[in-house]
Amino acid sequence: MKLRNLSLASFLLGVAACGAAQGVEETPGASLGAAPVSMGDVTRVVNASGKIVPRDEVMVGSEVSGRILQVEVDFNSRVKQGDVLAIIDPQSFENRVRQLSSRLEAANADTRVREASINRAEVNLSQAETVLRRQEDLFSQNAVSQARLDEALRTVGVARADLELNRAQLESALASVNQIQAELATARLDLERTTITSPIDGVIIDRKIDPGQTVQASFSAPELFALAADLSDIRVEAQIVESDVAGLDEGDVAKFSVDAYPDLSVEGAVEQLRLKSQEANNIVTYVAVVAAKNDDNKLMPGMTANLEIITDVKSGVLRIPAQADRFRPSPDQIAVWQEEGTEEIEPDANPLSPVYSRLERIGMSPTDIASTRETLERATAPLIEVINDPTRTFLHTPTRIRLAELTENILSTQLNPAIYSQYRALLAAERNIRDANLWVLTETGKMRRQPVRLGLSDGAFIEVISGLETGQQVVTGIRQSGAGGGGRPGGRPGARG
């Protein structure tokens, strides 16, 4: 019993010491939990999952049909470019080559015959022209009749026509030779294609054929093998939710592990963020390709990778715990714990105020801003009513998301492209900066509301842009004794209290 009482006393002393270390002020029945504003690092991390894929994956198929005679490789076989993977029965293709070779020889022989015929026709034409000239001389001397002269003219005409005929036949023979040569080249190429070779250096990750199997390539090339390039250099195709895409850039450091080796942490870098979106169950995602090394070949294609992608890092900045931003005291708690004499800061009830501020800063005219404001407030009034209702905090986050989407849709149609482009640029520059009202612990053990500007958040800590100094204490909760009521959770982190 004494040992038990001693243990209980030690536990109570430990709790008291812990409360003092965290800056906890106690009052009867309740206490303020606080944490110091400190200097440190804030890292934004995007969590995602993806599939490991080879750097390059090639599907090897067949461009010719036939029966598989040999398969020279198996699963996991390492091959070099040009290595033989399989052989299709070449007999029919060899016969086709021999047949076309014979036809080509016959066509070449016919060509030579046509060339000889042209030579003969040229000789006949030359002789006929000589006879014609002689007959013309004799006719001028009245030594021959008109009939003999006409016969000489006819002979020349026939010889000339015969020469043109033989030349045309030679052209036809040459065209036939060219056609057969093309067919022979195709046949020889098909014969070469009966030997399936590797197009790259890599490893066989899939084999879809066996010896004796027949492949048909009539309409499409059947896939025979799947080759992966060197698996020491892999890629992870990570699915990134659209809300996490902002700030994700090429070169961002990514760390991941796989279920097979939970203690193995692999580091890589974002190589590409693909523009094509994918939608499933109303969730839009984008593919980020992460490049990594796999020197020991432990990681295999198809493994599921659990990734942490570091999209932004700020070192040595002022920061507060995220609990302080989520702290939402009830009106009764504010009445009890708020420092007397401090002015009550009324939160801005219009979450569209930052939008109007940006429109002013990009130089829109007051008239155009007023017109845009009227359109926005008329369309978003039901959503703003939900956001400003403290009894519906569980709806604040999804409602703010819908409000942001609706606002962007209206601005994209209301503003001209140049102004909207400026607005988007300013919004991107401020994507991690927002205004908030936090509760700060005072010297009297009470709390007062403090307007601040917050920046990057990693879920545990939030960067402080302005409004706080090192050494100040921010309230993180109000703990009730017994049942333990507390500050109300809810609302988007950083929403005004």
C-alpha positions as CSV (number, residue, x, y, z in Angstrom):
1,M,0.0,0.0,0.0
2,K,2.9,2.4,0.8
3,L,4.5,1.7,-2.5
4,R,1.2,2.3,-4.3
5,N,0.7,5.7,-2.5
6,L,4.3,6.6,-3.3
7,S,3.8,5.9,-7.0
8,L,0.6,8.0,-7.1
9,A,2.4,10.9,-5.4
10,S,5.2,10.6,-7.9
11,F,2.8,10.7,-10.8
12,L,1.0,13.8,-9.4
13,L,4.3,15.6,-9.0
14,G,5.2,14.7,-12.6
15,V,2.0,16.0,-13.9
16,A,2.5,19.3,-12.0
17,A,6.0,19.7,-13.2
18,C,4.9,19.0,-16.8
19,G,2.2,21.7,-16.5
20,A,4.7,24.2,-15.2
21,A,7.0,23.5,-18.0
22,Q,4.3,24.1,-20.5
23,G,3.2,27.4,-19.0
24,V,0.0,26.2,-17.4
25,E,-1.9,28.5,-15.1
26,E,-4.4,26.8,-12.8
27,T,-7.7,28.1,-11.4
28,P,-10.1,26.1,-9.3
29,G,-11.6,23.5,-11.6
30,A,-9.8,24.4,-14.8
31,S,-6.4,25.4,-16.2
32,L,-5.0,27.1,-19.3
33,G,-2.6,25.0,-21.4
34,A,0.0,27.1,-23.2
35,A,3.1,26.7,-25.3
36,P,5.9,29.1,-26.1
37,V,6.5,30.9,-29.3
38,S,9.9,29.5,-30.5
39,M,12.4,29.5,-33.3
40,G,12.7,26.4,-35.4
41,D,12.0,24.7,-38.7
42,V,8.7,24.3,-40.5
43,T,8.4,21.8,-43.2
44,R,5.4,21.2,-45.5
45,V,5.1,17.5,-46.3
46,V,2.6,16.0,-48.7
47,N,1.7,12.4,-48.0
48,A,0.8,10.1,-50.9
49,S,0.9,6.6,-52.1
50,G,2.0,5.2,-55.4
51,K,3.2,2.3,-57.4
52,I,6.8,1.5,-58.3
53,V,7.4,1.2,-62.0
54,P,10.6,0.7,-64.1
55,R,12.2,3.8,-65.6
56,D,11.5,2.4,-69.1
57,E,9.2,-0.5,-69.8
58,V,9.1,-2.0,-73.3
59,M,6.5,-4.4,-74.6
60,V,8.2,-6.7,-77.2
61,G,5.8,-8.1,-79.8
62,S,5.9,-9.9,-83.1
63,E,5.3,-8.3,-86.5
64,V,4.9,-11.7,-88.2
65,S,2.7,-14.7,-87.6
66,G,3.9,-18.2,-87.1
67,R,4.7,-21.0,-84.6
68,I,7.2,-20.4,-81.8
69,L,10.2,-22.7,-82.3
70,Q,12.3,-21.6,-79.4
71,V,12.1,-19.3,-76.3
72,E,15.6,-18.3,-75.2
73,V,14.7,-16.4,-72.0
74,D,12.6,-16.8,-68.9
75,F,11.3,-14.5,-66.2
76,N,14.0,-12.3,-64.6
77,S,16.5,-13.1,-67.4
78,R,18.9,-10.2,-67.9
79,V,19.4,-9.4,-71.5
80,K,21.5,-7.0,-73.6
81,Q,20.2,-5.1,-76.7
82,G,20.2,-7.4,-79.6
83,D,20.0,-10.7,-77.6
84,V,17.7,-13.3,-79.1
85,L,14.5,-13.7,-77.0
86,A,12.6,-16.2,-79.2
87,I,12.5,-17.7,-82.7
88,I,9.4,-18.1,-84.9
89,D,9.4,-20.9,-87.5
90,P,11.2,-19.3,-90.5
91,Q,10.5,-22.0,-93.1
92,S,7.6,-20.2,-94.9
93,F,9.5,-16.9,-94.9
94,E,12.6,-18.6,-96.3
95,N,10.5,-20.1,-99.1
96,R,9.1,-16.7,-99.9
97,V,12.6,-15.2,-100.1
98,R,13.7,-18.0,-102.5
99,Q,10.6,-17.6,-104.6
100,L,11.1,-13.9,-105.0
101,S,14.8,-14.3,-105.6
102,S,13.9,-16.6,-108.6
103,R,11.4,-14.1,-109.9
104,L,14.0,-11.4,-109.6
105,E,16.5,-13.4,-111.7
106,A,13.8,-14.0,-114.3
107,A,12.9,-10.3,-114.4
108,N,16.6,-9.4,-114.7
109,A,17.0,-11.8,-117.6
110,D,13.9,-10.3,-119.3
111,T,15.4,-6.9,-118.9
112,R,18.5,-8.0,-120.7
113,V,16.4,-9.4,-123.5
114,R,14.6,-6.1,-123.8
115,E,17.9,-4.3,-123.9
116,A,19.1,-6.6,-126.7
117,S,15.8,-6.0,-128.6
118,I,16.4,-2.2,-128.4
119,N,19.9,-2.6,-129.8
120,R,18.5,-4.6,-132.7
121,A,15.7,-2.1,-133.3
122,E,18.2,0.8,-133.3
123,V,20.3,-1.1,-136.0
124,N,17.2,-1.7,-138.1
125,L,16.2,1.9,-137.9
126,S,19.6,3.1,-138.9
127,Q,19.7,0.8,-141.9
128,A,16.1,1.9,-142.9
129,E,17.1,5.5,-142.8
130,T,20.2,4.8,-145.0
131,V,18.0,3.1,-147.6
132,L,15.5,6.0,-147.4
133,R,18.2,8.6,-148.2
134,R,19.5,6.5,-151.1
135,Q,16.0,6.2,-152.5
136,E,15.4,9.9,-152.1
137,D,18.6,10.6,-154.2
138,L,17.6,8.2,-157.0
139,F,14.0,9.6,-157.0
140,S,15.4,13.1,-157.5
141,Q,17.2,11.8,-160.5
142,N,14.1,10.0,-161.8
143,A,16.0,6.7,-161.3
144,V,13.3,5.0,-159.1
145,S,9.6,5.1,-159.0
146,Q,7.4,6.8,-156.3
147,A,6.4,3.4,-155.1
148,R,10.0,2.5,-154.2
149,L,10.3,5.7,-152.3
150,D,7.1,5.2,-150.4
151,E,8.2,1.7,-149.4
152,A,11.5,3.1,-148.0
153,L,9.5,5.6,-146.0
154,R,7.2,2.9,-144.6
155,T,10.2,0.8,-143.6
156,V,11.7,3.7,-141.6
157,G,8.4,4.3,-139.8
158,V,8.1,0.6,-138.9
159,A,11.7,0.5,-137.6
160,R,11.1,3.7,-135.5
161,A,7.9,2.3,-134.0
162,D,9.6,-1.0,-133.2
163,L,12.3,0.8,-131.3
164,E,9.8,2.8,-129.2
165,L,8.0,-0.5,-128.5
166,N,11.1,-2.2,-127.2
167,R,12.0,0.9,-125.1
168,A,8.6,0.8,-123.5
169,Q,8.9,-2.9,-122.9
170,L,12.3,-2.3,-121.2
171,E,10.7,0.3,-118.9
172,S,8.0,-2.2,-118.0
173,A,10.6,-4.9,-117.3
174,L,12.6,-2.5,-115.1
175,A,9.5,-1.5,-113.2
176,S,8.8,-5.2,-112.6
177,V,12.4,-5.7,-111.4
178,N,11.9,-2.8,-108.9
179,Q,8.6,-4.3,-107.7
180,I,10.1,-7.7,-107.1
181,Q,13.2,-6.2,-105.4
182,A,10.8,-4.3,-103.0
183,E,8.9,-7.5,-102.3
184,L,12.1,-9.4,-101.8
185,A,13.3,-6.8,-99.3
186,T,10.1,-7.1,-97.4
187,A,10.3,-10.9,-97.4
188,R,13.9,-10.7,-96.1
189,L,12.8,-8.2,-93.4
190,D,10.0,-10.6,-92.4
191,L,12.5,-13.4,-92.3
192,E,14.7,-11.4,-90.0
193,R,11.7,-10.6,-87.8
194,T,11.2,-14.3,-87.1
195,T,14.1,-13.8,-84.7
196,I,12.8,-11.7,-81.8
197,T,15.5,-9.7,-80.2
198,S,15.8,-7.3,-77.2
199,P,15.5,-3.6,-78.1
200,I,17.2,-2.5,-74.9
201,D,19.4,-3.6,-72.0
202,G,17.2,-4.8,-69.2
203,V,15.4,-7.7,-67.5
204,I,12.4,-9.8,-68.5
205,I,9.6,-9.0,-66.2
206,D,6.9,-10.9,-68.1
207,R,6.9,-13.8,-70.6
208,K,3.6,-14.5,-72.4
209,I,4.6,-17.3,-74.9
210,D,5.9,-20.9,-74.8
211,P,7.5,-23.1,-77.5
212,G,4.9,-24.5,-79.9
213,Q,2.5,-21.6,-79.4
214,T,1.3,-19.8,-82.6
215,V,1.2,-16.1,-82.7
216,Q,-1.1,-14.1,-85.1
217,A,0.0,-10.7,-86.2
218,S,-2.7,-10.1,-88.8
219,F,-4.3,-7.0,-87.1
220,S,-2.0,-6.0,-84.2
221,A,1.4,-7.0,-82.9
222,P,0.9,-9.6,-80.2
223,E,2.9,-8.9,-77.0
224,L,5.4,-11.7,-76.2
225,F,7.6,-10.2,-73.5
226,A,7.7,-7.2,-71.2
227,L,11.2,-5.8,-70.6
228,A,12.2,-3.3,-67.9
229,A,15.2,-1.1,-68.2
230,D,17.9,-1.3,-65.5
231,L,16.0,-1.6,-62.2
232,S,18.7,0.2,-60.3
233,D,16.9,3.3,-61.6
234,I,13.2,3.3,-60.8
235,R,10.2,5.6,-60.8
236,V,7.3,5.9,-58.4
237,E,4.0,7.1,-59.8
238,A,2.4,8.9,-56.8
239,Q,-1.3,9.9,-56.7
240,I,-1.4,13.5,-55.4
241,V,-4.8,14.9,-54.2
242,E,-5.6,18.2,-56.0
243,S,-5.5,20.1,-52.8
244,D,-1.8,19.1,-52.3
245,V,-0.7,20.0,-55.9
246,A,0.0,23.7,-55.1
247,G,3.6,24.1,-54.2
248,L,4.7,20.7,-55.6
249,D,7.5,21.3,-58.0
250,E,10.1,19.4,-59.9
251,G,13.1,18.6,-57.7
252,D,11.2,18.4,-54.4
253,V,12.7,15.8,-52.1
254,A,10.6,12.7,-51.6
255,K,11.1,9.8,-49.1
256,F,9.2,6.6,-49.3
257,S,9.0,3.1,-48.0
258,V,7.3,-0.1,-49.1
259,D,5.4,-2.7,-47.1
260,A,8.0,-5.4,-47.9
261,Y,10.7,-3.4,-46.3
262,P,9.1,-1.0,-43.7
263,D,12.4,-0.1,-42.2
264,L,14.0,0.8,-45.5
265,S,13.7,4.6,-46.3
266,V,14.4,5.5,-49.9
267,E,15.1,9.1,-51.0
268,G,14.2,10.4,-54.4
269,A,13.1,13.6,-56.1
270,V,10.0,14.7,-58.0
271,E,10.8,14.4,-61.7
272,Q,7.5,15.4,-63.2
273,L,3.9,16.4,-62.3
274,R,1.6,15.2,-65.1
275,L,-1.1,17.5,-66.3
276,K,-3.7,14.8,-66.9
277,S,-6.1,14.4,-63.9
278,Q,-7.7,11.2,-62.7
279,E,-11.1,11.1,-60.9
280,A,-12.4,8.3,-58.7
281,N,-15.2,8.6,-56.1
282,N,-15.4,12.4,-56.8
283,I,-11.7,12.7,-55.7
284,V,-9.4,14.3,-58.3
285,T,-5.8,13.3,-58.3
286,Y,-2.7,14.0,-60.4
287,V,0.3,11.8,-60.9
288,A,3.7,12.9,-59.6
289,V,6.7,10.9,-60.9
290,V,9.4,10.4,-58.3
291,A,12.8,9.2,-59.5
292,A,14.9,7.1,-57.1
293,K,17.9,4.7,-57.0
294,N,17.5,1.0,-56.4
295,D,21.1,-0.1,-56.4
296,D,20.5,-3.3,-54.4
297,N,17.4,-4.2,-56.6
298,K,15.2,-4.8,-53.5
299,L,12.4,-2.7,-54.9
300,M,10.3,-4.5,-57.5
301,P,7.9,-3.1,-60.1
302,G,4.3,-3.0,-58.8
303,M,5.2,-2.5,-55.1
304,T,3.2,0.1,-53.2
305,A,5.2,3.0,-52.0
306,N,4.2,5.3,-49.1
307,L,5.6,8.7,-49.8
308,E,6.4,11.9,-47.9
309,I,7.2,14.7,-50.4
310,I,8.8,17.8,-48.9
311,T,7.3,20.7,-50.8
312,D,8.6,23.6,-48.7
313,V,11.2,24.1,-45.9
314,K,11.7,27.1,-43.8
315,S,14.6,27.0,-41.3
316,G,15.0,29.2,-38.2
317,V,11.6,30.9,-38.4
318,L,9.3,31.9,-35.6
319,R,6.7,29.2,-35.0
320,I,3.9,28.1,-32.8
321,P,2.3,24.7,-32.2
322,A,-0.7,24.0,-34.5
323,Q,-2.9,23.4,-31.4
324,A,-2.8,27.1,-30.7
325,D,-4.4,27.8,-34.1
326,R,-7.1,25.2,-33.6
327,F,-8.0,26.5,-30.1
328,R,-11.6,27.8,-30.1
329,P,-12.9,28.8,-26.6
330,S,-16.6,29.1,-26.0
331,P,-18.2,32.4,-25.0
332,D,-18.5,31.3,-21.4
333,Q,-14.8,30.4,-21.3
334,I,-13.9,33.7,-22.9
335,A,-15.8,35.5,-20.2
336,V,-13.9,33.7,-17.5
337,W,-10.4,33.6,-18.9
338,Q,-10.1,36.8,-21.0
339,E,-7.8,39.4,-19.5
340,E,-9.8,42.3,-18.0
341,G,-9.2,45.6,-19.7
342,T,-8.2,44.1,-23.1
343,E,-10.2,45.3,-26.1
344,E,-12.3,42.7,-27.8
345,I,-11.2,42.2,-31.4
346,E,-14.2,41.5,-33.5
347,P,-13.4,39.0,-36.2
348,D,-14.0,39.9,-39.8
349,A,-17.3,38.1,-40.5
350,N,-16.6,38.2,-44.3
351,P,-14.1,35.5,-45.4
352,L,-14.1,37.2,-48.8
353,S,-12.2,40.3,-47.5
354,P,-8.8,38.9,-48.6
355,V,-10.3,38.6,-52.1
356,Y,-11.3,42.2,-52.2
357,S,-7.9,43.2,-50.9
358,R,-6.2,41.4,-53.7
359,L,-8.4,43.0,-56.3
360,E,-7.4,46.4,-54.9
361,R,-3.7,45.6,-55.0
362,I,-3.8,44.4,-58.6
363,G,-5.2,47.8,-59.6
364,M,-8.9,47.2,-60.3
365,S,-11.1,50.2,-60.4
366,P,-13.4,50.8,-57.4
367,T,-16.4,50.5,-59.8
368,D,-15.3,47.1,-61.1
369,I,-14.5,45.9,-57.5
370,A,-18.0,47.0,-56.4
371,S,-19.6,45.1,-59.3
372,T,-17.6,42.0,-58.6
373,R,-18.2,42.2,-54.9
374,E,-22.0,42.4,-55.4
375,T,-21.9,39.3,-57.6
376,L,-19.7,37.4,-55.1
377,E,-21.7,38.2,-52.0
378,R,-25.0,37.4,-53.6
379,A,-23.8,34.0,-54.7
380,T,-21.8,33.1,-51.5
381,A,-24.2,34.4,-48.8
382,P,-25.5,30.9,-47.8
383,L,-21.9,29.6,-47.4
384,I,-20.7,32.6,-45.4
385,E,-23.7,32.2,-43.1
386,V,-22.6,28.6,-42.3
387,I,-18.9,29.7,-41.8
388,N,-19.9,32.4,-39.3
389,D,-22.2,30.1,-37.3
390,P,-20.3,29.0,-34.2
391,T,-22.7,26.1,-33.6
392,R,-21.8,24.5,-37.0
393,T,-18.1,24.3,-36.7
394,F,-18.1,20.7,-38.1
395,L,-19.2,22.2,-41.4
396,H,-16.7,25.0,-41.6
397,T,-13.9,23.2,-43.4
398,P,-15.9,21.6,-46.3
399,T,-17.9,24.9,-46.6
400,R,-14.7,27.0,-46.9
401,I,-13.6,24.6,-49.6
402,R,-16.8,25.1,-51.5
403,L,-16.6,28.8,-51.0
404,A,-13.1,28.9,-52.5
405,E,-14.2,26.9,-55.5
406,L,-17.3,29.1,-56.1
407,T,-15.2,32.3,-55.7
408,E,-12.7,31.1,-58.3
409,N,-15.4,30.1,-60.8
410,I,-17.0,33.6,-60.4
411,L,-13.8,35.5,-60.7
412,S,-12.7,33.5,-63.8
413,T,-15.8,34.6,-65.6
414,Q,-16.2,38.1,-64.2
415,L,-12.6,39.3,-64.7
416,N,-10.9,39.8,-68.0
417,P,-8.0,37.3,-68.6
418,A,-5.2,39.8,-67.9
419,I,-6.7,40.9,-64.5
420,Y,-7.5,37.3,-63.6
421,S,-4.0,36.2,-64.4
422,Q,-2.6,38.9,-62.1
423,Y,-5.0,37.8,-59.4
424,R,-3.9,34.2,-59.6
425,A,-0.3,35.2,-59.4
426,L,-0.9,37.2,-56.3
427,L,-3.0,34.3,-54.8
428,A,-0.1,31.9,-55.5
429,A,2.4,34.1,-53.8
430,E,0.1,34.3,-50.7
431,R,-1.0,30.7,-50.7
432,N,0.8,30.0,-47.3
433,I,0.0,33.3,-45.7
434,R,-3.2,34.0,-43.8
435,D,-4.5,36.2,-41.0
436,A,-5.7,34.7,-37.8
437,N,-6.6,35.6,-34.2
438,L,-4.8,33.6,-31.5
439,W,-5.1,33.6,-27.7
440,V,-2.0,34.7,-25.8
441,L,-1.3,33.9,-22.2
442,T,-0.8,37.0,-20.1
443,E,1.3,37.6,-17.0
444,T,-1.8,37.4,-14.8
445,G,-2.6,33.9,-16.0
446,K,-5.4,35.1,-18.2
447,M,-5.5,35.2,-22.0
448,R,-6.0,37.9,-24.6
449,R,-6.8,37.8,-28.3
450,Q,-3.9,38.6,-30.6
451,P,-4.2,39.2,-34.4
452,V,-1.3,37.5,-36.2
453,R,-0.2,36.5,-39.7
454,L,0.6,32.9,-40.2
455,G,2.5,31.1,-42.9
456,L,3.7,27.6,-43.7
457,S,2.3,24.7,-41.7
458,D,3.5,21.2,-41.4
459,G,0.7,19.9,-39.2
460,A,2.7,20.2,-36.0
461,F,4.0,23.7,-36.2
462,I,2.9,26.9,-38.0
463,E,5.2,29.7,-39.1
464,V,4.5,33.1,-37.6
465,I,4.9,36.0,-40.1
466,S,4.0,38.8,-37.7
467,G,2.1,39.5,-34.5
468,L,4.1,37.4,-32.0
469,E,7.6,37.4,-30.5
470,T,9.9,34.7,-29.0
471,G,9.1,33.9,-25.4
472,Q,5.4,34.7,-25.6
473,Q,3.0,31.9,-24.6
474,V,0.1,31.0,-26.9
475,V,-2.9,29.2,-25.4
476,T,-3.5,25.7,-26.7
477,G,-6.5,24.7,-24.6
478,I,-8.6,25.0,-21.5
479,R,-8.8,21.8,-19.4
480,Q,-11.6,21.2,-17.0
481,S,-11.1,19.0,-14.1
482,G,-13.2,15.8,-13.9
483,A,-15.2,15.5,-17.2
484,G,-12.7,17.6,-19.0
485,G,-14.5,20.2,-21.2
486,G,-12.2,22.3,-23.3
487,G,-12.0,24.9,-26.0
488,R,-14.2,24.0,-28.9
489,P,-12.4,22.4,-31.8
490,G,-13.6,23.0,-35.3
491,G,-13.2,25.5,-38.0
492,R,-10.5,25.5,-40.6
493,P,-7.1,26.0,-39.0
494,G,-6.3,29.6,-39.0
495,A,-10.0,30.7,-39.1
496,R,-10.6,33.7,-37.0
497,G,-11.7,33.0,-33.4
